[in-house]
Amino acid sequence: MNMKLLKKVEELTLYLIEKDKEIKDLKNSQQAQINALKTEMKLLKQNPNH
């Protein structure tokens, strides 16, 4: 019984590590998109006729 529980804890720990990495990757991607939009907004404000 203890080995089954230990195995399950290990599986859940690995799952959480994987999900944490996915969240970090998504946050980085989202931040890159935000930065790109901020840059685009600055350019549009500098040249509103374009």
N, C-alpha and C positions, 0 to 999 in steps of 0.2 A: 504493500500500500504506500509506504513512504517513497519508494522508488518511482511509483506512478506519479505521485504528487511532485516530486523533484523534477521529473521529466516534464510535467506540465508547466511548472514554474519556469523551467529553462525555455520551453517553447514560447511561453507568453513574454518572457524577457526579450528573446530574439525578435518576436513580432513587434514589441514596443520600440525596440531599437530601429527596426526597419521603418516603422511609421514615423518616428521622430525624424529620421533622415528625409523621408518624403516631405514632411511638413517644412523642414528647413529648405529643401530644394524649391518647394512651391513659394515660400516666402522670398527667397532670392530671386526667383523668376518674376514674381509680382513686383518686387522692388525695382528690378531692371525696367519693367514696363512703366512703372510710375516715373522713374527718372527720364525715360525716353519721352513720355508725355509732357513732363515739365520742360524739357529742352524744346520740344515742339511748340509749346505754349509761349515760351520766351521768344522764339523766332517769329511766331505769328504776331506777337505784341510789338516787336521791333519793326515789322514790315506788314502792317494791316492790309495793304492793298494787294498782297500776294495770295 
